[in-house]
Amino acid sequence: MVKFSKQFEAQLVPEWKEAFVDYWKLKKDLKKINLLNNDNNLGKNHQEPSVCDTILSSLKKCSVFGPQRHKHHLIQIHRKLASSTSKGDLYETELLEQFADTESASEFFACLDLQLNKVNQFYKTKEKEFLERGDSLKKQMEILIELNTALKNRHAKSASFQETDSKDDDSISGSISIDEESVRDRTDQEQVHDNTMSEPEKNDEISIDSPKSGELVKSVRMKREDSKLRSLSGRIVNLNGKSLRINIPLTNPSRTFSAISYILWDDLVTPSSKKGGPDGNKLHINKTKLRHAEKMIRGAFIELYKGLGYLKTYRNLNMLAFVKILKKFDKVTNKEVLPIYLRVVESSYFNSSDMVIKLADEVEDIFVKHFAEDDKRKAMKYLKPTQRQDSHALTFFIGLFAGCCLALLAGYIIMAHYTGMYGPQSDTVYMETVYPVFSLFSLLFLHFFLYGCNIFMWRKTRINYSFIFELSTKKELKYRDVFLICATSMTAVVGVLFVHLSLVAKDYSFSKVQAIPGLLLLAFALLLVCPFNIIYKSSRYRLLQVLRNIVMSPLYKVLMLDFFMADQLCSQVPMLRHLEIISCYYITGSYKTQDFGYCNRNKNYRDLAYAVSFLPYYWRAMQCARRWVDEGHNSHLLNLGKYVSAMLAAGAKLAYEKDKTSVGWLCLFVIMSSTATLYQLYWDFVRDWGLLQFNSKNPWLRDELLLRRKIIYYVSMGLNLVLRLAWLQTILHYQFSGVDRRVTGLFLAALEVCRRGLWNFFRLENEHLNNAGKFRAVKPVPLPFHEIDEQD
């Protein structure tokens, strides 16, 4: 049977762990009392019972004396009114009877009171936060319903008969403009692109008359003129006497271009509307914008419901923890304080308040009515997504495929050694054309395998990586899925290359079998973009979406998953170089003539090779610039400097490799690489991992650690330092005896991938602790409608 402490730790909300009852601290206090009781019992056993003790023990067995003892109150809980209503009531326990160890019992109840007060205060704070969020969402929903009703009425009237604008629906009024901020829409994974608006379409918009003879319209438009380039048009709605701004996030470049084209159309094509023409007191509500606003509100309701569920879990687990620890106290002390203290806990705020349950029911009703077409089952799929469970049968298949992969890999290496492919006198054509394919897949799936190991460790240490990366709980890859993909893919890769090497060893024409590695690469590329719902389609498309966001930086809002993936690419520059070589070899048709040196002789290709070495750092630098623009934190500029220094070091390396006899290039390479390495080490240890805190209770680490053994952190920092110095091999030119230089390059590239895998765990551990420190367990979804002051 699993102990309650393990169940408690497994079910609590990771980001709120510090706000839960400190069950482990209370158990330690009970152990002190238990040890003292055991010592007292041992001392009594050494003494022979006196006649008086015998008589008293006999009397206690009688029913007259036994029950009467338990009627006396052992403790009394005093309730004190807090100075601030936000803190809630405070409880303090007074001992009315002497315990075997009164001092330890007093410490236990002092700790218990502290935990109860902490739980009440946190619950009240979170409840207030969610209630305010719920009120805001209800108002947002009312506005959305009124706007949709006006739009439907407009369409109905247009379809039935032609009327003048003066007879339009008057449920909403005022001038309208939309302030579209560049904020990623986190409420829905689907990317809905706006079509570029060459002109306003009457079917998609509703016209609204101004009630104030054009004065408000004029002031709003003057405001638009001043801030147009900064805010990409501002639309304000007067709804029932209130001025509202509609904030629709620009989630992709097409929406940005759509907004710009709309501004141009509004300024150049329809200037009469600004000069008080026939439509001077009229602007439009766009149907597409309302659809995006509806998505934002729906996502906000989902996050609110999730937060309310967490708060219910918080209440139930804490209540159960109080019951369990009080039972243990009664058992240890042979007293009955459970009924007394439990009545206080049950009547305390966190257990007696029912506002969260009522709000959750309201959210369900609203969601069923407006977002699920009165289908409760459909609504629950969004509000309570079931997590996909790991299949234990996968373990067998993983082991089977891993065994096949190892067997094929061993056979491939033996045959390659037998044919002399990887030795000093290796086949140049094979090593220049086929070996890059093997290197590419090896580095790729090694990185993917380490990601599976990261997932396993994140789950073991209760790091909520799904929340940090904003992954769907129904579609995210588990570590077993990752291991299965790696084992299956490498089995296929090694199997195909084994067949290819066998054909080459049997003296088949190289030109006839040279297309096999290219077809293998093409097959994996087609599988990645396969439109059918097979082989983890959602994960494949999510990967393509993230890669698109990285390549098109800084046009997209940068999320955690985007820059985390960009950091992975910074460690995969050798893999990108291999991909570049293979692509050039097959696209240019050089594989037909086995002219593997064609690409190196081509100037455009050489320029592209330089660009590939810079691209990952460039993308990451652009992401830092975009985050600085969006968030305004100067730390993003400092992070940008780190990647600029890495680009300069990469450029110096390329220049030195081109002319290794030049002392000047060597000195520049050493200086730039040393500077970049120091910069990167500082950022790794201090900013990304949160370590090297000199005032920490854990020397050179941080106060809170998820791993129990501190030595792991010190060893990891040492490994990261050593592996960051791998660039020294470019100067030392060290080669393993009897091994081709390309194999040595693959080994060094694999070490960098391993360093990145190690970096990933501590990077997300630090991110998780930052979230937990601010008790962020749900995503802050932006809302579309905001009240503003007309005088601004």
Secondary structure in CASP SS format (residue, H / E / C, confidence):
PFRMAT SS
TARGET T0000
AUTHOR 0000-0000-0000
METHOD secondary structure of the structure
MODEL  1
M C 1.00
V C 1.00
K C 1.00
F H 1.00
S H 1.00
K H 1.00
Q H 1.00
F H 1.00
E H 1.00
A H 1.00
Q H 1.00
L C 1.00
V C 1.00
P H 1.00
E H 1.00
W H 1.00
K H 1.00
E H 1.00
A H 1.00
F C 1.00
V C 1.00
D C 1.00
Y H 1.00
W H 1.00
K H 1.00
L H 1.00
K H 1.00
K H 1.00
D H 1.00
L H 1.00
K H 1.00
K H 1.00
I H 1.00
N H 1.00
L H 1.00
L H 1.00
N H 1.00
N H 1.00
D H 1.00
N H 1.00
N H 1.00
L H 1.00
G H 1.00
K H 1.00
N H 1.00
H H 1.00
Q C 1.00
E C 1.00
P C 1.00
S C 1.00
V H 1.00
C H 1.00
D H 1.00
T H 1.00
I H 1.00
L H 1.00
S H 1.00
S H 1.00
L H 1.00
K H 1.00
K H 1.00
C C 1.00
S C 1.00
V C 1.00
F C 1.00
G H 1.00
P H 1.00
Q H 1.00
R H 1.00
H H 1.00
K H 1.00
H C 1.00
H C 1.00
L C 1.00
I E 1.00
Q E 1.00
I E 1.00
H E 1.00
R E 1.00
K E 1.00
L C 1.00
A C 1.00
S C 1.00
S C 1.00
T C 1.00
S C 1.00
K C 1.00
G C 1.00
D C 1.00
L E 1.00
Y E 1.00
E E 1.00
T E 1.00
E E 1.00
L E 1.00
L C 1.00
E C 1.00
Q C 1.00
F C 1.00
A C 1.00
D C 1.00
T H 1.00
E H 1.00
S H 1.00
A H 1.00
S H 1.00
E H 1.00
F H 1.00
F H 1.00
A H 1.00
C H 1.00
L H 1.00
D H 1.00
L H 1.00
Q H 1.00
L H 1.00
N H 1.00
K H 1.00
V H 1.00
N H 1.00
Q H 1.00
F H 1.00
Y H 1.00
K H 1.00
T H 1.00
K H 1.00
E H 1.00
K H 1.00
E H 1.00
F H 1.00
L H 1.00
E H 1.00
R H 1.00
G H 1.00
D H 1.00
S H 1.00
L H 1.00
K H 1.00
K H 1.00
Q H 1.00
M H 1.00
E H 1.00
I H 1.00
L H 1.00
I H 1.00
E H 1.00
L H 1.00
N H 1.00
T H 1.00
A H 1.00
L H 1.00
K H 1.00
N H 1.00
R H 1.00
H H 1.00
A H 1.00
K H 1.00
S H 1.00
A H 1.00
S H 1.00
F C 1.00
Q C 1.00
E C 1.00
T C 1.00
D H 1.00
S H 1.00
K H 1.00
D C 1.00
D C 1.00
D C 1.00
S C 1.00
I C 1.00
S E 1.00
G C 1.00
S C 1.00
I C 1.00
S C 1.00
I E 1.00
D C 1.00
E C 1.00
E C 1.00
S C 1.00
V C 1.00
R C 1.00
D C 1.00
R C 1.00
T C 1.00
D C 1.00
Q C 1.00
E C 1.00
Q C 1.00
V C 1.00
H C 1.00
D C 1.00
N C 1.00
T C 1.00
M C 1.00
S C 1.00
E C 1.00
P C 1.00
E C 1.00
K H 1.00
N H 1.00
D H 1.00
E E 1.00
I E 1.00
S E 1.00
I E 1.00
D E 1.00
S C 1.00
P C 1.00
K C 1.00
S C 1.00
G C 1.00
E H 1.00
L H 1.00
V H 1.00
K H 1.00
S H 1.00
V H 1.00
R H 1.00
M H 1.00
K H 1.00
R H 1.00
E H 1.00
D H 1.00
S H 1.00
K H 1.00
L H 1.00
R H 1.00
S H 1.00
L C 1.00
S C 1.00
G C 1.00
R C 1.00
I E 1.00
V E 1.00
N E 1.00
L E 1.00
N C 1.00
G C 1.00
K E 1.00
S E 1.00
L E 1.00
R E 1.00
I E 1.00
N C 1.00
I C 1.00
P C 1.00
L C 1.00
T C 1.00
N C 1.00
P H 1.00
S H 1.00
R H 1.00
T H 1.00
F H 1.00
S H 1.00
A H 1.00
I H 1.00
S H 1.00
Y H 1.00
I H 1.00
L H 1.00
W H 1.00
D H 1.00
D H 1.00
L H 1.00
V H 1.00
T C 1.00
P H 1.00
S H 1.00
S H 1.00
K H 1.00
K C 1.00
G C 1.00
G C 1.00
P C 1.00
D C 1.00
G C 1.00
N C 1.00
K E 1.00
L E 1.00
H E 1.00
I E 1.00
N E 1.00
K H 1.00
T H 1.00
K H 1.00
L H 1.00
R H 1.00
H H 1.00
A H 1.00
E H 1.00
K H 1.00
M H 1.00
I H 1.00
R H 1.00
G H 1.00
A H 1.00
F H 1.00
I H 1.00
E H 1.00
L H 1.00
Y H 1.00
K H 1.00
G H 1.00
L H 1.00
G H 1.00
Y H 1.00
L H 1.00
K H 1.00
T H 1.00
Y H 1.00
R H 1.00
N H 1.00
L H 1.00
N H 1.00
M H 1.00
L H 1.00
A H 1.00
F H 1.00
V H 1.00
K H 1.00
I H 1.00
L H 1.00
K H 1.00
K H 1.00
F H 1.00
D H 1.00
K H 1.00
V H 1.00
T H 1.00
N C 1.00
K C 1.00
E C 1.00
V C 1.00
L H 1.00
P H 1.00
I H 1.00
Y H 1.00
L H 1.00
R H 1.00
V H 1.00
V H 1.00
E H 1.00
S H 1.00
S C 1.00
Y H 1.00
F H 1.00
N H 1.00
S H 1.00
S C 1.00
D C 1.00
M H 1.00
V H 1.00
I H 1.00
K H 1.00
L H 1.00
A H 1.00
D H 1.00
E H 1.00
V H 1.00
E H 1.00
D H 1.00
I H 1.00
F H 1.00
V H 1.00
K H 1.00
H H 1.00
F H 1.00
A C 1.00
E C 1.00
D C 1.00
D C 1.00
K H 1.00
R H 1.00
K H 1.00
A H 1.00
M H 1.00
K H 1.00
Y H 1.00
L H 1.00
K C 1.00
P C 1.00
T C 1.00
Q C 1.00
R C 1.00
Q C 1.00
D C 1.00
S C 1.00
H C 1.00
A H 1.00
L H 1.00
T H 1.00
F H 1.00
F H 1.00
I H 1.00
G H 1.00
L H 1.00
F H 1.00
A H 1.00
G H 1.00
C H 1.00
C H 1.00
L H 1.00
A H 1.00
L H 1.00
L H 1.00
A H 1.00
G H 1.00
Y H 1.00
I H 1.00
I H 1.00
M H 1.00
A H 1.00
H H 1.00
Y H 1.00
T H 1.00
G C 1.00
M C 1.00
Y C 1.00
G C 1.00
P C 1.00
Q C 1.00
S C 1.00
D C 1.00
T H 1.00
V H 1.00
Y H 1.00
M H 1.00
E H 1.00
T H 1.00
V C 1.00
Y H 1.00
P H 1.00
V H 1.00
F H 1.00
S H 1.00
L H 1.00
F H 1.00
S H 1.00
L H 1.00
L H 1.00
F H 1.00
L H 1.00
H H 1.00
F H 1.00
F H 1.00
L H 1.00
Y H 1.00
G H 1.00
C H 1.00
N H 1.00
I H 1.00
F H 1.00
M H 1.00
W H 1.00
R H 1.00
K H 1.00
T C 1.00
R C 1.00
I C 1.00
N C 1.00
Y H 1.00
S H 1.00
F H 1.00
I H 1.00
F H 1.00
E C 1.00
L C 1.00
S C 1.00
T C 1.00
K C 1.00
K C 1.00
E C 1.00
L C 1.00
K C 1.00
Y H 1.00
R H 1.00
D H 1.00
V H 1.00
F H 1.00
L H 1.00
I H 1.00
C H 1.00
A H 1.00
T H 1.00
S H 1.00
M H 1.00
T H 1.00
A H 1.00
V H 1.00
V H 1.00
G H 1.00
V H 1.00
L H 1.00
F H 1.00
V H 1.00
H H 1.00
L H 1.00
S H 1.00
L H 1.00
V H 1.00
A H 1.00
K C 1.00
D C 1.00
Y C 1.00
S C 1.00
F H 1.00
S H 1.00
K H 1.00
V H 1.00
Q C 1.00
A H 1.00
I H 1.00
P H 1.00
G H 1.00
L H 1.00
L H 1.00
L H 1.00
L H 1.00
A H 1.00
F H 1.00
A H 1.00
L H 1.00
L H 1.00
L H 1.00
V C 1.00
C C 1.00
P C 1.00
F C 1.00
N C 1.00
I C 1.00
I C 1.00
Y C 1.00
K H 1.00
S H 1.00
S H 1.00
R H 1.00
Y H 1.00
R H 1.00
L H 1.00
L H 1.00
Q H 1.00
V H 1.00
L H 1.00
R H 1.00
N H 1.00
I H 1.00
V H 1.00
M C 1.00
S C 1.00
P C 1.00
L C 1.00
Y C 1.00
K C 1.00
V C 1.00
L C 1.00
M H 1.00
L H 1.00
D H 1.00
F H 1.00
F H 1.00
M H 1.00
A H 1.00
D H 1.00
Q H 1.00
L H 1.00
C H 1.00
S C 1.00
Q C 1.00
V H 1.00
P H 1.00
M H 1.00
L H 1.00
R H 1.00
H H 1.00
L H 1.00
E H 1.00
I H 1.00
I H 1.00
S H 1.00
C H 1.00
Y H 1.00
Y H 1.00
I H 1.00
T C 1.00
G C 1.00
S H 1.00
Y H 1.00
K H 1.00
T H 1.00
Q C 1.00
D C 1.00
F C 1.00
G C 1.00
Y H 1.00
C H 1.00
N H 1.00
R H 1.00
N C 1.00
K H 1.00
N H 1.00
Y H 1.00
R H 1.00
D H 1.00
L H 1.00
A H 1.00
Y H 1.00
A H 1.00
V H 1.00
S H 1.00
F H 1.00
L H 1.00
P H 1.00
Y H 1.00
Y H 1.00
W H 1.00
R H 1.00
A H 1.00
M H 1.00
Q H 1.00
C H 1.00
A H 1.00
R H 1.00
R H 1.00
W H 1.00
V H 1.00
D H 1.00
E H 1.00
G C 1.00
H C 1.00
N C 1.00
S H 1.00
H H 1.00
L H 1.00
L H 1.00
N H 1.00
L H 1.00
G H 1.00
K H 1.00
Y H 1.00
V H 1.00
S H 1.00
A H 1.00
M H 1.00
L H 1.00
A H 1.00
A H 1.00
G H 1.00
A H 1.00
K H 1.00
L H 1.00
A H 1.00
Y H 1.00
E H 1.00
K H 1.00
D C 1.00
K C 1.00
T C 1.00
S C 1.00
V H 1.00
G H 1.00
W H 1.00
L H 1.00
C H 1.00
L H 1.00
F H 1.00
V H 1.00
I H 1.00
M H 1.00
S H 1.00
S H 1.00
T H 1.00
A H 1.00
T H 1.00
L H 1.00
Y H 1.00
Q H 1.00
L H 1.00
Y H 1.00
W H 1.00
D H 1.00
F H 1.00
V H 1.00
R H 1.00
D H 1.00
W C 1.00
G C 1.00
L C 1.00
L C 1.00
Q C 1.00
F C 1.00
N C 1.00
S C 1.00
K C 1.00
N C 1.00
P C 1.00
W C 1.00
L C 1.00
R C 1.00
D C 1.00
E C 1.00
L C 1.00
L C 1.00
L C 1.00
R C 1.00
R C 1.00
K C 1.00
I H 1.00
I H 1.00
Y H 1.00
Y H 1.00
V H 1.00
S H 1.00
M H 1.00
G H 1.00
L H 1.00
N H 1.00
L H 1.00
V H 1.00
L H 1.00
R H 1.00
L C 1.00
A H 1.00
W H 1.00
L H 1.00
Q H 1.00
T H 1.00
I H 1.00
L H 1.00
H C 1.00
Y C 1.00
Q C 1.00
F C 1.00
S C 1.00
G C 1.00
V C 1.00
D C 1.00
R H 1.00
R H 1.00
V H 1.00
T H 1.00
G H 1.00
L H 1.00
F H 1.00
L H 1.00
A H 1.00
A H 1.00
L H 1.00
E H 1.00
V H 1.00
C H 1.00
R H 1.00
R H 1.00
G H 1.00
L H 1.00
W H 1.00
N H 1.00
F H 1.00
F H 1.00
R H 1.00
L H 1.00
E H 1.00
N H 1.00
E H 1.00
H H 1.00
L H 1.00
N H 1.00
N H 1.00
A H 1.00
G H 1.00
K C 1.00
F C 1.00
R C 1.00
A C 1.00
V C 1.00
K C 1.00
P C 1.00
V C 1.00
P C 1.00
L C 1.00
P C 1.00
F E 1.00
H E 1.00
E E 1.00
I C 1.00
D C 1.00
E C 1.00
Q C 1.00
D C 1.00
END
